[in-house]
Amino acid sequence: MSPEIANFTPSVFWDVDRETLDLQANKSFIINRVLGRGQMSDWMLLKTYYTIEGIVDIAKKLRTLDPRTLAFVACLGHEKKEAFRCYTYTQSTPIPWVF
């Protein structure tokens, strides 16, 4: 396991083998997990590994983000919510356990 991945809270990647995660190859997956399930310490680590602009660019392409995370990332990147894929293509039935 890379030392960078080992620094994240283990519960963020509870269902995958952390040994196989690569910071560059799995960038989208890592950013999605930290935004959705991470703690503040995980967010601080994420900012050291990727730029804010890079995080926002990846978040724009994600299919799902809960409303709070979407608002946070949009505010952080000075973007409109409409610029995010998860806002323009919302699910017809929201996932109840996200809220």
N, C-alpha and C positions, 0 to 999 in steps of 0.2 A: 504494500500500500504506500502510495506517495505520502510524504509528510504533510502536504497541503490538505489532502483529503482527510487525514487522520485528525487534523485540528478541528474539523466540523463536529458538531454534536452528533453522536451516533444515531439518534432517533430520526434525523433528517433523511438518512439513507437506510432506513430500517429493512427495506424489502429487496435490496440489491447487494451484490457482493462488492464491498468497498475496495477490495483488492483490484478490481478490474476498471475502476473509474479513472479517467484521465482528465486533467484540468482543461485541456484544449479540445480533445476529441468529443467529450461529453459536456461541452460548455452549456448548451441549451438545457439539458437535463439538470445540471447542477444549479443553474440560475433559477429554474422553475421550482426546484425543491426548496432552495433556501428562501425564496420569496414566499412560497406557500406554507412552509412548515418550520422554517428556521427561527432561531432566537436572535436577539440583538447581537450577541457575540458572533453568530454565523453571518449576519449581515455585514459586520465590520470586517470579517475575514474575506467575504465576497468582494468588498470594495478594494481590498488590497490586491486581489488576484486579477480583477477585471476593472476597467474604467467605468464610471457612471454612464457614459455614453454607450459603451458596449452592453451594459446591463439593460439599459432602456431599449436599445436596438433589438436585443434578443427578446425582451418582454413584448415588444410590438408584434412579434411573430407567433407568440404562444397562443394556443387555442383556448385555454382556460386560465383565468385569474379571478380570484374572488374580488368583489367590489372594493373592499378596503385596500387590497394590494394594488389593484389597478389605479385607484386614486393616488396612492402613495407614489407609485412609479411615474405616473403622469405628472404629478407635481414636481417630483425630483428631476425629471428630464425636461420640464417646461414644455410639455406636449399636451395636446387635447386628447381626451379619452377616445375620440373618434379615430385617432391615428392607430389605435391598437386593434389587432385582429379579434381579440376576445370580446371587445365591446361591440364591434360591428356584426359579428357572427355569434350572437349569444345563443345558448341552448334554449329550446322551447320550454323545457321543464328544468328548472334549476336544481342543482344537487343539494339536498337538504342538509347534509353533514358538513358542508363548507361554512355555513353561517353559524 
